[in-house]
Amino acid sequence: MARNTKQTSAKIARKASTVLRDGRFSKTSKAVAGSALAQTKPSKRK
């Protein structure tokens, strides 16, 4: 199976984070946002 090397940009990750924290979005929207965040580069902060 081919490996997907594409990653979500920081701009989209911020929007996805907003969707997950906001209660007004649907379950489907939150699932898509979670998927986008799962594909981001790991944070270097500790």
Secondary structure as UniProt FT lines:
FT   HELIX           10..21
FT   TURN            23..24
FT   HELIX           27..38
//
